Amino acid sequence: MPGGLLAQEPAQPRHLSAAETGCDSLRQAPTDSVYEADAVDRPVRAAYVRVKTLPYRMREVRTGRTMLRFVVDSTGWVDRCSITLVEESSAEWTAAVLPELRQARYEAARKGGRRVRQLVYQVFMYHSDGRTDVSQ
């Protein structure tokens, strides 16, 4: 490498524990297919996820951002064992988002007239003026 610079691997997001996601590893894993948004007739419709308890440290921060990947099942609930952290600006913000996500209800995806499981990427944003944004 010129100048002695070494290429760095991008930092991998931390692994979320079962306690953080609420995963019950004793339940049987679903065996039906999981679809991407572009493979269904109507993708999952996101619920508005309101973070009710703002971490104390976040009050000093201008913005926070967490991106999570998870499966919404055919009944509209998040499969807690599928929740994966894609990126985060603050572990405290992620910790505030996760309990709300575990309770969120979505409108399930549809394919061929039936409700199906879909993989979802969702971004949760915090702004210092108190606004929170959710995108899908």
N, C-alpha and C positions, 0 to 999 in steps of 0.2 A: 504494500500500500504506500502511495506517495506520502511523504511527510510523517510516516509512522502512525497514521490514523488507522484504527481498526474499526471495521463495520460492527455496529451493535445490533443485536436482535431487539425487536420491539418488546417492551415489557408485556408480559402475559398478565391478564386480569387475575386477581386472587380468586381462589375457589371458595364458594359459599358453602357453609356447613348445612347439614340437615336441620339443625336448630334454627338457623337463619331463614331457610326457605320454608320450613314447616313440613318437610318431606317425611312421610311415614313409610319407611323402607319395608315394613311388614306387609303392606298391602300388595296385592298382585299387580304387576305392571300391565297396562293395557296392550293389547295385541293388534288393534286396528291401525290402519294407515294414518300417518301424519302428513298433511299436505302443506306446500308452500302457498303463499297468497296468490301467486299467479296461476296456480293449478286448480283453483276452486271457482265456482260460478259467482259466489258472493263471499268475499273475505270476512274474517272476524271484524266485528264493529267494536271499537274500543270503548270501554267504560271510562267515565271521568273518575280518575283516582285522586282523591284529595288527601294530602298528607296533613293529618290533624295535629301531630306533635312535632314541632320543629326542634331539631337538636340545638342545644344552647350555643355551641360553637358556630353553627350556621348563621346565627344572627350577626356575626362579625364578617361574614363572607358575602361577596356581591352576588355570586351565582353558584349553583351546584348542578351537576349533571350526572345522571346514572342511566346507562343503557342495559336493559335486561333482555334475554331471549328465553322464551317459555312456550309451552303448548297450551292452547285453550281447547278444552275437550268439547265433545258434542253437546254437552249440557250448558256450556258457557262458563264453566269454572276453570281456573288456572290449575294445571297439573303441577302441583308444588314440587314434585321430584324432578321436573324438567327445567326449573328456574336456573339460569346460568348468567353470571355477570359478564357482560361484554366490555364495558368500560365504566369508570367512575371517576369523579373529581374529588369525592370525599366519602370515606367509609361511613361517616356519621350520617350523611344524606342517604346513602344506600340503606343503612339500618333503619331510617325513618320510612323509606319507601316500601320495604319488604312486607311489613305487617299489613299495610293497606292493600298491596297487590294480592296478598293471600286471601283477602276478603272480597276482592273485586269480582263483579259478574259481568261477563261480556255477552254479546250476541254471537252465537256460534256461526262458524263458516258453513256454507251450503255447497254441495256438489251433487248434481243429478237429483235435486229435490230433497236430499236428506242432509241432516246436520253431520258434519265431520270434524275431526281434530285438525287444528292448523298451528303451524309454527309461527310465532309472533316475535317481532323485535319491537320494543317500545322504549322510548326515551322519556325520562322524568326530569324536569328542570325546575330549579328554584331560583328566584330572583330576590335581591335584597329588599325590594319594595313589597315583598310578601306574595307576589304572583307565583303560581306554579303552572307549568305547562306539561302536557302529556301529548306525545305524538306517537304515531304508529307508522 
